[in-house]
C-alpha cells in the first residue's frame, strides 16, 4: 500500500505543473473572451447563459481549485495512517475531513452576467433601430 501511495504522489507531483499551466491558459482565454466577446452575439449569449447556469470557466476553476485543496487535506489526513500501517478506526472515519463548496463572490458573478446581458440588449436595440430606420427609408439592411 505504501509503495502505491508513493507512486501516486510522484505522479501527482509530475502532473501538477501541467494542470497549473492549463488553468493559466484557461484564464487567459477567458480574459480574451471577456475583452472581445462583444464582437460575437453567439459568444455573448453563451457566456451569459453559462454564467446564469453556474458553468462558466471561472466557476469551474474555483471548483477545481477547492477540490485540489481538499485533496491535499485528505492526503495529509491519511498519510500518517498509511505510513504507520495503521488500520482505520470508527473514530478516524468520524473525523474525516469534510469538503464544503465556497461560492465565488456573488457580486463578481452578477456583474459579469449582467454586463453580458446588458451588452446583448444594447446590440439587439441597435439592430432593431437599424431595421426600423432601414424599413422607414425604404431599404432593409
Order of alpha helices (4+ residues) and beta strands (2+ residues): alpha-alpha-alpha-alpha-alpha
